């Protein structure tokens, strides 16, 4: 959303062009929409919030938080696997007693907590193939 050619809000929607007009609390005069694959929504939203620092996104600008979809992608990249899922991440969040929070309908965790997840994977899941992580996580959580 823009006001006088300045980005004032960056958001995401899976319901299409009507979503921006639900933001009656925001002062804007123009909407620009970009088509993005669903699995990249958090990544793109975070990128543009950091790039433009919109006034209505101040809670996330410069914060120490990461969306769980972005966290999943970072873990996949770091450990060179496509087998790591949001379900795995949610299990790790629960196991490590991390307190995620919701903002604008999306789940975030603190970057320090994300680093704890990375450390846990490095220590507890070291040497396992990512496809075996689910079994090991279940075992660790007594499931």
C-alpha positions in Angstrom: 0.0 0.0 0.0 1.3 3.4 -0.9 0.5 7.0 0.2 1.8 9.7 -2.1 4.2 7.2 -3.8 5.7 6.1 -0.4 5.2 2.5 0.7 3.2 2.6 4.0 2.4 -1.1 4.4 3.6 -4.4 3.1 1.4 -7.4 3.5 0.4 -10.7 1.9 -2.8 -12.4 0.9 -4.0 -15.7 -0.3 -7.5 -14.3 -1.0 -6.6 -11.9 -3.7 -7.2 -8.2 -4.4 -9.9 -7.6 -1.8 -7.5 -8.1 1.1 -5.9 -4.6 1.0 -9.3 -3.0 1.4 -9.9 -4.8 4.7 -7.2 -2.5 6.2 -9.5 0.4 7.0 -7.1 1.5 9.8 -4.4 2.4 7.2 -4.2 5.6 5.3 -3.2 4.8 1.6 -4.1 6.0 -1.8 -2.8 3.2 -4.0 -2.3 -0.5 -3.9 0.3 -2.5 -5.8 0.0 -6.3 -6.0 2.7 -8.8 -6.9 2.1 -12.5 -7.6 4.3 -14.7 -5.5 4.3 -18.5 -4.9 2.6 -19.3 -1.7 5.7 -20.9 -0.2 7.6 -17.6 -0.7 5.0 -15.2 0.8 6.8 -14.8 4.2 10.2 -14.4 2.5 8.9 -11.7 0.1 7.0 -9.9 2.8 10.0 -9.8 5.1 12.3 -8.6 2.3 10.0 -5.7 1.3 9.3 -4.7 4.9 13.1 -4.4 5.5 13.6 -2.6 2.2 10.9 0.0 2.6 10.4 0.2 6.4 6.7 1.1 6.0 5.1 3.0 8.9 2.4 0.4 9.4 4.9 -2.5 9.6 7.1 -1.0 12.4 6.7 -4.0 14.7 8.8 -6.1 12.3 11.2 -3.5 10.9 14.7 -4.2 12.3 13.3 -6.7 14.7 14.9 -9.9 15.7 12.2 -12.1 14.4 11.8 -14.6 11.6 8.6 -16.1 10.1 8.4 -19.8 10.5 8.1 -20.3 6.7 11.4 -18.4 6.3 12.9 -20.4 9.1 12.0 -23.6 7.4 13.6 -22.4 4.1 16.8 -21.4 5.9 17.0 -24.8 7.6 16.4 -26.5 4.3 19.2 -24.4 2.7 21.7 -24.8 5.5 21.3 -28.5 5.8 20.8 -29.1 2.1 17.5 -30.9 2.3 14.0 -30.5 1.0 12.7 -33.1 3.5 12.4 -30.6 6.4 8.8 -29.4 6.8 6.8 -27.0 8.8 5.7 -30.0 10.9 9.3 -30.7 11.8 9.8 -27.1 12.7 6.7 -26.9 14.9 7.9 -30.1 16.7 11.3 -28.5 17.4 9.6 -25.3 18.6 7.5 -27.4 21.0 10.4 -29.5 22.1 12.6 -26.5 22.8 9.7 -24.7 24.5 10.0 -21.7 22.1 7.1 -19.3 22.3 6.1 -18.3 18.8 3.7 -15.4 18.2 1.2 -14.4 15.6 1.4 -11.1 13.7 -0.9 -10.3 10.8 -2.0 -13.9 10.6 1.6 -15.3 10.4 3.7 -17.1 13.0 7.1 -15.7 14.0 9.9 -16.7 16.3 12.8 -14.7 17.7 16.1 -15.0 15.8 17.8 -16.2 19.0 15.3 -19.0 19.2 15.9 -19.8 15.6 19.6 -20.1 16.4 18.7 -22.5 19.2 16.9 -24.6 16.7 20.0 -24.6 14.4 22.2 -25.6 17.4 19.8 -28.4 18.4 19.8 -29.8 14.9 23.6 -29.6 14.8 23.9 -31.5 18.1 21.0 -33.9 18.3 20.4 -34.7 14.7 24.0 -34.6 13.6 24.8 -37.4 11.2 21.2 -38.3 10.5 19.7 -38.0 7.1 17.0 -35.3 7.1 14.5 -38.0 6.1 15.3 -39.6 9.5 14.7 -36.4 11.5 11.0 -37.0 12.0 11.6 -40.4 13.7 14.3 -38.9 15.9 12.2 -35.9 16.8 9.3 -38.2 17.7 11.6 -40.2 19.9 13.0 -37.1 21.6 9.5 -35.9 22.3 8.3 -39.4 23.4 5.7 -39.5 20.7 
